[in-house]
Amino acid sequence: MKRLVVIAAGLSQPSSTRLLADRLAAATVRELGVDTDVRVVELRDHAHAITDHLLTGFPAPALKEVLDAVAAADGVIAVSPIFNASYSGLFKSFFDVLGDDVLADKPVLLGATGGTARHSLALEHALRPMFTYLHAVVAPTSVFAATEDWAGGGDATLHRRIDRAGRELADLAGRRESPVVADPFALTTTFDALLSGQGRAVTDDLRR
């Protein structure tokens, strides 16, 4: 079983950002060829919780569940609308509240949507550098979808780009062992050990 988390930062409903995210997920699942658990997260549903987390440092239960899902995922698809030649503030804020090293060595496929193709370079000068900084393994092909790509001949070209990107993410995720997420509240020492000499040694060390 592979676990895929899809992050869609579209603000409207329905949105072209969610549509692109769904297509990228479907292409990746086809190429993986194994049972895959796909979780799609619409950030608009967690916008207030993300802001609260930035202010307080503590996530609400629903947001905590999403953050844990990203940490446990074999691959991540991240799609943002492009505003003013960059990712949206909501998109950036979500990745700001991820724990340290959550994306380290994790395969990530990037996508973006915008009104015209002139925004497509934002994938390379804004999104890719951010995920490289977070130590993610970013798929070589990123996918931008402009308004004209959803109709006419542009859809066929977009479909080919989506298929290629899906193959790349499936290859990266398929070769990677599934992550094991440690419970920060799990006991690392048993009660028996605490009552034994090992426990006394730990206590002595603490007293020093």
C-alpha atoms as a printed R data frame, in Angstrom:
    type eleno elety resid chain resno       x      y       z
1   ATOM     1    CA   MET     A     1   0.000  0.000   0.000
2   ATOM     2    CA   LYS     A     2   1.337  3.400  -1.002
3   ATOM     3    CA   ARG     A     3   0.067  6.642   0.528
4   ATOM     4    CA   LEU     A     4  -0.340  9.739  -1.596
5   ATOM     5    CA   VAL     A     5  -1.334 13.149  -0.214
6   ATOM     6    CA   VAL     A     6  -2.634 15.759  -2.636
7   ATOM     7    CA   ILE     A     7  -2.507 19.401  -1.527
8   ATOM     8    CA   ALA     A     8  -4.798 21.733  -3.493
9   ATOM     9    CA   ALA     A     9  -4.672 25.427  -2.632
10  ATOM    10    CA   GLY     A    10  -7.520 26.616  -4.829
11  ATOM    11    CA   LEU     A    11  -9.745 29.276  -3.265
12  ATOM    12    CA   SER     A    12 -12.933 28.748  -5.263
13  ATOM    13    CA   GLN     A    13 -15.133 25.686  -5.416
14  ATOM    14    CA   PRO     A    14 -14.938 24.083  -7.867
15  ATOM    15    CA   SER     A    15 -11.494 25.252  -8.937
16  ATOM    16    CA   SER     A    16  -9.103 24.528 -11.782
17  ATOM    17    CA   THR     A    17  -6.432 23.946  -9.110
18  ATOM    18    CA   ARG     A    18  -8.405 21.024  -7.663
19  ATOM    19    CA   LEU     A    19  -9.087 19.708 -11.175
20  ATOM    20    CA   LEU     A    20  -5.371 19.683 -11.995
21  ATOM    21    CA   ALA     A    21  -4.576 18.074  -8.630
22  ATOM    22    CA   ASP     A    22  -7.094 15.284  -9.272
23  ATOM    23    CA   ARG     A    23  -5.672 14.600 -12.731
24  ATOM    24    CA   LEU     A    24  -2.115 14.448 -11.410
25  ATOM    25    CA   ALA     A    25  -3.199 12.048  -8.670
26  ATOM    26    CA   ALA     A    26  -5.021  9.793 -11.141
27  ATOM    27    CA   ALA     A    27  -1.977  9.665 -13.441
28  ATOM    28    CA   THR     A    28   0.318  8.805 -10.531
29  ATOM    29    CA   VAL     A    29  -1.970  6.040  -9.240
30  ATOM    30    CA   ARG     A    30  -2.161  4.486 -12.726
31  ATOM    31    CA   GLU     A    31   1.607  4.386 -12.957
32  ATOM    32    CA   LEU     A    32   2.185  3.074  -9.426
33  ATOM    33    CA   GLY     A    33   0.311 -0.119 -10.234
34  ATOM    34    CA   VAL     A    34  -0.262 -0.971  -6.557
35  ATOM    35    CA   ASP     A    35  -2.980 -0.273  -4.019
36  ATOM    36    CA   THR     A    36  -2.749  3.421  -3.207
37  ATOM    37    CA   ASP     A    37  -4.449  5.415  -0.502
38  ATOM    38    CA   VAL     A    38  -5.054  8.899  -1.896
39  ATOM    39    CA   ARG     A    39  -5.952 11.752   0.414
40  ATOM    40    CA   VAL     A    40  -6.913 15.067  -1.172
41  ATOM    41    CA   VAL     A    41  -6.608 18.112   1.083
42  ATOM    42    CA   GLU     A    42  -8.261 21.377   0.070
43  ATOM    43    CA   LEU     A    43  -6.419 24.050   2.008
44  ATOM    44    CA   ARG     A    44  -9.395 26.418   1.864
45  ATOM    45    CA   ASP     A    45 -11.079 24.099   4.390
46  ATOM    46    CA   HIS     A    46  -8.198 24.609   6.823
47  ATOM    47    CA   ALA     A    47  -7.418 28.289   6.198
48  ATOM    48    CA   HIS     A    48  -8.431 29.513   9.662
49  ATOM    49    CA   ALA     A    49  -6.694 26.599  11.388
50  ATOM    50    CA   ILE     A    50  -3.473 27.286   9.477
51  ATOM    51    CA   THR     A    51  -3.523 30.940  10.561
52  ATOM    52    CA   ASP     A    52  -4.238 29.934  14.167
53  ATOM    53    CA   HIS     A    53  -1.335 27.486  14.050
54  ATOM    54    CA   LEU     A    54   1.002 30.214  12.806
55  ATOM    55    CA   LEU     A    55  -0.065 32.429  15.702
56  ATOM    56    CA   THR     A    56  -0.172 29.856  18.512
57  ATOM    57    CA   GLY     A    57   2.187 27.096  17.411
58  ATOM    58    CA   PHE     A    58  -0.497 24.455  18.028
59  ATOM    59    CA   PRO     A    59  -2.575 22.828  15.258
60  ATOM    60    CA   ALA     A    60  -6.299 22.114  15.559
61  ATOM    61    CA   PRO     A    61  -7.138 18.377  15.505
62  ATOM    62    CA   ALA     A    62  -8.249 18.360  11.860
63  ATOM    63    CA   LEU     A    63  -5.117 20.201  10.735
64  ATOM    64    CA   LYS     A    64  -2.919 17.957  12.894
65  ATOM    65    CA   GLU     A    65  -4.389 14.960  11.080
66  ATOM    66    CA   VAL     A    66  -3.464 16.523   7.730
67  ATOM    67    CA   LEU     A    67   0.082 17.311   8.874
68  ATOM    68    CA   ASP     A    68   0.502 13.735  10.107
69  ATOM    69    CA   ALA     A    69  -0.777 12.414   6.767
70  ATOM    70    CA   VAL     A    70   1.846 14.436   4.884
71  ATOM    71    CA   ALA     A    71   4.571 13.124   7.192
72  ATOM    72    CA   ALA     A    72   3.480  9.516   6.569
73  ATOM    73    CA   ALA     A    73   2.973  9.880   2.807
74  ATOM    74    CA   ASP     A    74   5.090  8.087   0.214
75  ATOM    75    CA   GLY     A    75   4.575 11.014  -2.147
76  ATOM    76    CA   VAL     A    76   3.007 14.472  -2.202
77  ATOM    77    CA   ILE     A    77   1.312 16.373  -5.005
78  ATOM    78    CA   ALA     A    78   1.250 20.120  -4.329
79  ATOM    79    CA   VAL     A    79  -0.786 22.438  -6.572
80  ATOM    80    CA   SER     A    80  -1.201 26.188  -6.122
81  ATOM    81    CA   PRO     A    81  -2.881 28.954  -8.066
82  ATOM    82    CA   ILE     A    82  -0.424 31.615  -9.166
83  ATOM    83    CA   PHE     A    83  -0.977 35.133  -7.832
84  ATOM    84    CA   ASN     A    84   1.422 37.978  -8.661
85  ATOM    85    CA   ALA     A    85   3.949 35.584 -10.225
86  ATOM    86    CA   SER     A    86   4.164 33.301  -7.163
87  ATOM    87    CA   TYR     A    87   2.313 30.726  -5.079
88  ATOM    88    CA   SER     A    88  -0.667 31.792  -2.988
89  ATOM    89    CA   GLY     A    89  -0.262 32.919   0.604
90  ATOM    90    CA   LEU     A    90  -2.435 30.033   1.807
91  ATOM    91    CA   PHE     A    91  -0.209 27.524   0.012
92  ATOM    92    CA   LYS     A    92   2.960 28.992   1.537
93  ATOM    93    CA   SER     A    93   1.420 29.199   5.019
94  ATOM    94    CA   PHE     A    94   0.557 25.492   4.989
95  ATOM    95    CA   PHE     A    95   4.132 24.474   4.265
96  ATOM    96    CA   ASP     A    96   5.345 26.967   6.863
97  ATOM    97    CA   VAL     A    97   3.547 24.997   9.590
98  ATOM    98    CA   LEU     A    98   4.909 21.595   8.581
99  ATOM    99    CA   GLY     A    99   7.381 20.180  11.065
100 ATOM   100    CA   ASP     A   100  11.108 20.342  10.453
101 ATOM   101    CA   ASP     A   101  12.358 17.848   7.866
102 ATOM   102    CA   VAL     A   102   8.855 16.476   7.131
103 ATOM   103    CA   LEU     A   103   9.525 16.769   3.403
104 ATOM   104    CA   ALA     A   104  13.166 15.716   3.551
105 ATOM   105    CA   ASP     A   105  13.799 13.065   0.853
106 ATOM   106    CA   LYS     A   106  10.046 12.850   0.159
107 ATOM   107    CA   PRO     A   107   8.987 12.731  -3.529
108 ATOM   108    CA   VAL     A   108   6.925 15.787  -4.476
109 ATOM   109    CA   LEU     A   109   5.170 16.637  -7.743
110 ATOM   110    CA   LEU     A   110   4.471 20.320  -8.346
111 ATOM   111    CA   GLY     A   111   1.559 21.832 -10.225
112 ATOM   112    CA   ALA     A   112   0.122 25.300 -10.692
113 ATOM   113    CA   THR     A   113  -2.755 27.057 -12.410
114 ATOM   114    CA   GLY     A   114  -3.151 30.575 -13.761
115 ATOM   115    CA   GLY     A   115  -5.034 32.709 -16.196
116 ATOM   116    CA   THR     A   116  -2.355 32.750 -18.896
117 ATOM   117    CA   ALA     A   117   0.734 30.770 -19.789
118 ATOM   118    CA   ARG     A   118   2.985 33.720 -18.910
119 ATOM   119    CA   HIS     A   119   2.630 32.674 -15.254
120 ATOM   120    CA   SER     A   120   4.097 29.225 -15.906
121 ATOM   121    CA   LEU     A   121   7.653 30.242 -14.957
122 ATOM   122    CA   ALA     A   122   6.471 30.642 -11.353
123 ATOM   123    CA   LEU     A   123   6.837 26.873 -11.012
124 ATOM   124    CA   GLU     A   124  10.570 27.139 -11.575
125 ATOM   125    CA   HIS     A   125  11.416 30.440  -9.905
126 ATOM   126    CA   ALA     A   126   9.058 30.216  -6.897
127 ATOM   127    CA   LEU     A   127   7.717 26.722  -6.134
128 ATOM   128    CA   ARG     A   128  10.695 24.554  -7.029
129 ATOM   129    CA   PRO     A   129  13.234 26.598  -5.008
130 ATOM   130    CA   MET     A   130  10.975 26.456  -1.947
131 ATOM   131    CA   PHE     A   131  10.657 22.667  -2.061
132 ATOM   132    CA   THR     A   132  14.354 22.285  -2.766
133 ATOM   133    CA   TYR     A   133  15.020 24.329   0.366
134 ATOM   134    CA   LEU     A   134  12.732 21.925   2.273
135 ATOM   135    CA   HIS     A   135  14.917 19.041   0.995
136 ATOM   136    CA   ALA     A   136  12.084 17.400  -0.946
137 ATOM   137    CA   VAL     A   137  12.867 15.225  -3.965
138 ATOM   138    CA   VAL     A   138  11.022 17.209  -6.632
139 ATOM   139    CA   ALA     A   139   9.899 15.399  -9.786
140 ATOM   140    CA   PRO     A   140  11.654 16.776 -12.895
141 ATOM   141    CA   THR     A   141   8.384 17.608 -14.668
142 ATOM   142    CA   SER     A   142   6.108 20.190 -13.106
143 ATOM   143    CA   VAL     A   143   2.727 20.958 -14.657
144 ATOM   144    CA   PHE     A   144   1.176 24.359 -15.287
145 ATOM   145    CA   ALA     A   145  -2.375 24.679 -16.580
146 ATOM   146    CA   ALA     A   146  -3.611 27.966 -18.007
147 ATOM   147    CA   THR     A   147  -7.235 28.698 -18.809
148 ATOM   148    CA   GLU     A   148  -6.748 27.827 -22.477
149 ATOM   149    CA   ASP     A   149  -5.281 24.421 -21.591
150 ATOM   150    CA   TRP     A   150  -8.664 23.143 -20.431
151 ATOM   151    CA   ALA     A   151 -10.319 23.488 -23.842
152 ATOM   152    CA   GLY     A   152  -9.569 22.762 -27.471
153 ATOM   153    CA   GLY     A   153  -6.210 21.341 -28.550
154 ATOM   154    CA   GLY     A   154  -4.487 22.529 -25.406
155 ATOM   155    CA   ASP     A   155  -6.111 19.777 -23.373
156 ATOM   156    CA   ALA     A   156  -4.228 17.058 -25.282
157 ATOM   157    CA   THR     A   157  -0.896 18.754 -24.582
158 ATOM   158    CA   LEU     A   158  -1.793 19.180 -20.919
159 ATOM   159    CA   HIS     A   159  -2.796 15.507 -20.713
160 ATOM   160    CA   ARG     A   160   0.633 14.431 -22.009
161 ATOM   161    CA   ARG     A   161   2.420 16.605 -19.444
162 ATOM   162    CA   ILE     A   162   0.249 15.191 -16.664
163 ATOM   163    CA   ASP     A   163   0.988 11.610 -17.716
164 ATOM   164    CA   ARG     A   164   4.743 12.262 -17.804
165 ATOM   165    CA   ALA     A   165   4.713 13.942 -14.395
166 ATOM   166    CA   GLY     A   166   2.643 11.088 -12.946
167 ATOM   167    CA   ARG     A   167   5.167  8.540 -14.208
168 ATOM   168    CA   GLU     A   168   8.024 10.449 -12.620
169 ATOM   169    CA   LEU     A   169   6.353 10.712  -9.228
170 ATOM   170    CA   ALA     A   170   5.298  7.054  -9.325
171 ATOM   171    CA   ASP     A   171   8.882  6.051 -10.064
172 ATOM   172    CA   LEU     A   172  10.236  8.143  -7.202
173 ATOM   173    CA   ALA     A   173   7.593  6.953  -4.718
174 ATOM   174    CA   GLY     A   174   7.783  3.327  -5.850
175 ATOM   175    CA   ARG     A   175  11.525  3.108  -5.200
176 ATOM   176    CA   ARG     A   176  11.288  4.670  -1.749
177 ATOM   177    CA   GLU     A   177  10.536  2.769   1.439
178 ATOM   178    CA   SER     A   178   7.428  3.988   3.207
179 ATOM   179    CA   PRO     A   179   8.292  6.423   6.008
180 ATOM   180    CA   VAL     A   180   7.909  5.425   9.643
181 ATOM   181    CA   VAL     A   181   6.597  8.326  11.684
182 ATOM   182    CA   ALA     A   182   7.609  8.222  15.334
183 ATOM   183    CA   ASP     A   183   5.075  9.155  17.986
184 ATOM   184    CA   PRO     A   184   6.658 12.027  19.963
185 ATOM   185    CA   PHE     A   185   4.593 11.018  23.015
186 ATOM   186    CA   ALA     A   186   5.505  7.325  22.922
187 ATOM   187    CA   LEU     A   187   7.374  5.952  25.922
188 ATOM   188    CA   THR     A   188  10.991  5.161  25.073
189 ATOM   189    CA   THR     A   189  11.619  3.372  28.373
190 ATOM   190    CA   THR     A   190   9.374  0.697  29.881
191 ATOM   191    CA   PHE     A   191   8.195  0.851  33.470
192 ATOM   192    CA   ASP     A   192  10.160 -2.330  34.180
193 ATOM   193    CA   ALA     A   193  13.319 -0.608  32.969
194 ATOM   194    CA   LEU     A   194  12.587  2.397  35.135
195 ATOM   195    CA   LEU     A   195  12.280  0.136  38.168
196 ATOM   196    CA   SER     A   196  15.481 -1.707  37.324
197 ATOM   197    CA   GLY     A   197  19.075 -0.536  37.506
198 ATOM   198    CA   GLN     A   198  18.692  1.131  34.115
199 ATOM   199    CA   GLY     A   199  15.988  3.340  35.533
200 ATOM   200    CA   ARG     A   200  18.133  4.219  38.561
201 ATOM   201    CA   ALA     A   201  21.061  5.058  36.270
202 ATOM   202    CA   VAL     A   202  18.865  7.462  34.308
203 ATOM   203    CA   THR     A   203  17.669  9.025  37.564
204 ATOM   204    CA   ASP     A   204  21.255  9.429  38.787
205 ATOM   205    CA   ASP     A   205  22.213 11.103  35.528
206 ATOM   206    CA   LEU     A   206  19.351 13.542  35.895
207 ATOM   207    CA   ARG     A   207  20.422 14.381  39.455
208 ATOM   208    CA   ARG     A   208  23.916 15.200  38.284
